[in-house]
Amino acid sequence: MFHLVCGIIGFCTLSKTPLAQSPGSVLFKGLKRLEYRGYDSAGVAGVYQGKLIVLKGKGKLDELEEKIRLSSVRGYTVIGHTRWATHGIPNDVNAHPQTDCRNEIAVVHNGIIQNYRELRQFLVERGHVFESDTDTEVIPHLVEEFYREFNDLYTAFKQAIKMLKGSYAIAMVSTIEPDKIFFARKDSPLVIGLGNGYNFVASDIPAFLEYTNRVIIVYDDEIGYITSTNVFLENIGSGVVDWSKRVRVVEWSIEDASKSGYPHYMLKEIMEQPRALRDTLYGLLSDVVVDEAVSILLNSRKVFITAAGTSFHASLYYSLLSSILLGKPVIPFIASEYMVYSPIASSGDTLIVVSQSGETIDSLMALRAFKKKGVRVIAVSNVVDSAIPRESDVALYTRAGPEIGVAATKTFTTQVLLLTFLALKQGSSIGRFSESEYREYIGLLKKVPEFSREVLASTEDIVKELAKWLSRKKSIYYLSRGIGLPIAMEGALKLKEIAYIHAESYPAGESKHGPIALVEKDFPVLFVIPPIDYLEELLLGNIQEMKARGATIICVLSEKSNLIDQCHYPIKTPHTHWLLTPFTHTIPLQLLAYYTAVVKGLDPDKPRNLAKTVTVE
Ligand code: M6R
């Protein structure tokens, strides 16, 4: 599973290789190859004549090349990075590489250090001075600290890595041992490229594929270093690894490789959800800003939530959760309809604006209209420091990583996870549930990444088959009730936008008030069935109404549901608590839309008439 947050590249070369002619240009080209991952800042470091050279800044690679000439970095040991901000806004100081107090150690990092606050505190108490707001900066300072103690750089690096909690791919250079790049990996991709007189480390193969196709995939909990002619690899717990048996020759093109072997970004992003959900949750668990948002919400008179498209479905889900879990009404509205809602808002109210891009114009207009009324605004976004978070009082971030496919997938499930966490925190603050109930709920959320992994594995094949049948249909209904409804709406939107099939979503009980008139023999009706007894009973009635008219029934439901036999095509998901329904039940719908588009020969990454970010009203 590949981690689309930040890009790392580094190499060590002998002075006689073609790379040594202009190491900076090779590094810059490698960074360009990682551009597709998305980033907001970039930087490079090289060890040259005993000194560390660091060039970095906010902006796109070409802009930075013009401003600070990234490619001018010197040395035969160089590292580079494209940063997608998670901790600390995108600016020059927060760009990687991050360095130690003496400017002898430079580190680039992909992932999230969950315990960076404690580590920073520990280091500040020992006199280290920090410059950035990043979680990454603790790493060079830790190495510096342990080097003082052990006087051996690799031991210091290893010791530092042992202190880290979270996910990381790390590359480090230092003037202390100028011919090595030290690396470590946990839950974030890292590969080694083996050349002739040079070796690479990178977060993805395309970064160096032009120079070598012989690769070693670094596994979790592995650590080591490369030189221009050697690789040292060990498992941090069990010791030295004989990597020679793990060398693979890659036969993909660069384009294939940037999708990590997936045919489309959309599929890659669907498959990345376990990682995206885990990073989002662990990011939230260590984010004090959540408490600020909770306190604003608890002191609000009215709460509104707004968004467009998929983000609106996540918003609707939150408003339902707020009623069910907190007994507190939240008013959801579609962002472009803000003019109907802003007149009833006043100071003392709060607006939550949900936008993965943070730039959607409708959502931004709604935000501005509400701000004018003195309303406080909480942003939920996937892009640090984008317009919506910037103009909000408080910003909460999902950590899905950049989403390249136009259809929102991992950003939806991570938004729902964030909003569920927010609701749970609110509930615990107002004593709506006991401390132990709260802990149980959080324990459930911690299982979300694993459940999503299971759903991906258990539903993909059946969905692929179903897609062949669905691809021949012109129209389909997506029906559900209660918390299942936003999921049904999201499933219908996905199918519409990438498979160009008319898909309409309705509350199941409402279908008899009109939509059922279209149902005839073989008309597809998809039911989203949450694992809640009374909803199952009600939905059984709706399934029977549809079947009586000849409809073909597709169901997404728990493997333990009593309704399995009622469905022509049951898509069974692992049984769990209803709170996890958006994760277990949405993923098969994303896959269904994806495979239906593929069967129809469409490009799911670039649906017609749509843009990833809609910045016109
Ligand atoms: O960036 P945002 O979350 O604000 O985008 C909102 C919608 O434009 C977006 O969700 C759109 O509906 C997607 N294409 C859905 O897959």
Residues whose N, C-alpha, C, O or C-beta is under 5 A from the ligand:
A	BS01	M6R	A308 G309 T310 S311 V354 S355 Q356 S357 G358 T360 V406 A407 A408 K612 V614
